Structures are given as C-alpha cells and as structure tokens.
C-alpha cells in the first residue's frame, strides 16, 4: 500500500521550540526570493532536444505506397502503428495512431459514449446520472473531463500495486450506473504505482452491473522507465477478451513525453470492434490524421529498439532529478515519518508526497509565498477535494537539476513549518 498516516507518531518533544525553529528556517527561505514552478509534468528543454532531428524529417513523402501528404488513412500510418503496437504489446489491427494529444482521444471516446453509446450499449446521456470510478490520487485532467461531461466521480484508493480492486469489484457489481473507471496502469500520475497483472486480470474479469462497463486504460507512461527495470504493462486487452469482455478496455498512449509534448503522436488500442466504432465516429470530423508527422516519427525511430534507446536517454536526463527529490526529502524529512511520506517511483513523471493530514493546502500556500509554485493541494482528487488535505504532487522533470534541489529544500521547509503550526495547535 502507499504510505498512510494511520499511526501518527507523537509530535516532536517540544512543539513550541520546533515551531520557532521552522519559522526561522522559513523566514530565511522567503528572504532568498526564489522563483520556481513545479506545477506540471512537462519534459525539460534537454529532453526536447533529444528529438531535434524530427524537425528535418521526413526525407520522403511515401511510406508503404501511401503518399502521406494526402487525405486518407484514418487509422494512421501502418509502419508507425506496427512499431508502437509492438512496444505496447497489442495487435496492429487493434491499434490506431492519431494527432498530438491522447487526451483528445479520451475526450472523443467519452463524448461518443455519451452521445452515441459505446459499441456494446446505448447513449449514456439517456440513462440518467452515471458514474465513473477514479483511483486517487489520480490525474487532474481525467477528473476535469468527467466533471465537464456531468459524470459523477467515485474515488477508490490507488495502492502501490494498482487500484484497490476489492473496492472496485464491490462497487461495480450491483450499481449499473457505474459505467467505467480510469486507470493509469504503469507509473501512475502521481503515485508511480504499477498495476500488477493479477489486479489487471481481476479488473478484466469482474462482473459489472453495467453491461457496457469501460476501463479507460491510460498508458501515458508505459515506456517511461527511470531505472533499468523495464516494467511490462499488463495486457488488459487480451485479459478482457479471454474473460468474455473484449470491449471493456480502451487503451491510450502518446509520444508527448517521448518526442515533443506539443507535436507528438497519440495512440488508441482496443478490440477491433471498439476500434471500428471509434473510427466511425472519428470519421465525422476527420478525413485522416497528420501522416507526415507519423512518417517523421517512423523515420526518426526506425524500429522498437530505436524507441527503447531513446527512452534510456530521457532516463539519463531525468533520473538525477528524481534522485535529487529523494535525497533532499530523505535528508530533510526522513526523521519525521509522522509528518511526511512520499513515493519512490521507478518510472513516470511524478513523486507523490503525503504531508501531515490537514496541512497540504498550507504547505502549497507557504511555498507560493516563498516563490515556489506547486500543483494546488487536492488537484489529484475528483472535484479538487482531498478529504484528508494531505497529498501534494511533485513534478521534477522541467526544472534544472539545481533548481529541483533548491525547490525541494524549499518544499521540505514548508512541510515542516505547516506541520509545526498544526502540532503546536
Ligand atoms: N495521461 C496522463 C496520465 C498524463 O499524466 C498526461 C500528461 O500529463 C496525459 C495523459 C496527457 O497526454 P497527451 O499529451 O497525450 O494528451
């Protein structure tokens, strides 16, 4: 399980002296006049430079007999689909390549389900209030999308090995208004959790009162390893098919954090029936995706090993930043497990920090006043509401290594001051 605050150790011996010490450290911090932004998980400039060669590609305009400059090929360029289908372990016939944002594909799928109905159901908009399960902490934009569509959100705990599947099973078995769930299976945002194969198998097989239940399997970080461990994402599409629910999962991914966050390629994978359903609706708004960009990416990587080698270069750049987060937090906060615990991810873009319950918003406010912008407290929870006010998402990829270090020192100072204020009553 992720660290919790179920047994809060006694406060430091002398809360008054502890508070005075933290106030003084904080005053020193404010006096430094810092200015850092750790709010979003963006690739840093050095990472973007790894893909600079894309700007002079492609060198040709044909691939597999297709003129990529022209209309057509709604499912995306075959060569690029073959390359990434191999990396994500799915059949090419189940794999679509599109524009630069997988979030757009997620929105398309949900809007299509609402307006037209999923491939195995009727329009969700006609069914009264419906709900989605959201593992928490989770990705704020997943929540925003559901809220925008008027889909109610039910949080379920995210654990180190994936969502609390027992809680999910219990909720979905009797309530037909629960139409689906989000899941970031590998190196989840923000916990870094990896959904183990046994949990994936249970999600694929579980009985659901809604016959058109969907797992939106957002594999945004599936290839984003920080160590030499190349965690393999559970094969949800095969597991669901083998358990009689072939149309349950829809997988998403993109090269936003592989090549360019603003000019990459997004992917959708699902049963062939789901893919045809998706393309039918997509065809109402597109005659084909940007195949020039697809070919550019294909020429750049050449094959799956090209992507693997490229991802190792990303890791070489960002691993030291993640190490710096661990080092500073351990040095500054390691002695106070009752005040702060945090994840130690082996992939992805985030570290999830849990501070003394009731102090996360105060930490973010103190940090802001000291010039360090953090993701708003509660951002990783549906409706922005962290009932314990304990979770803060740290995003260390964009700032330089030195900035990460200084910013983490600042965060630690704020965490301690907020806790000291609370403990001193
Ligand atoms: N999914 C998750 C879990 C993310 O963390 C992000 C970006 O932070 C995205 C999707 C966005 O992906 P894209 O750039 O492909 O829209």
Boltz pocket constraint, residues with backbone or C-beta under 6 A from the ligand:
constraints:
  - pocket:
      binder: B
      contacts: [[A, 41], [A, 100], [A, 101], [A, 102], [A, 103], [A, 104], [A, 139], [A, 184], [A, 189], [A, 218], [A, 220], [A, 253], [A, 254], [A, 255], [A, 256], [A, 261], [A, 266]]
      max_distance: 6.0
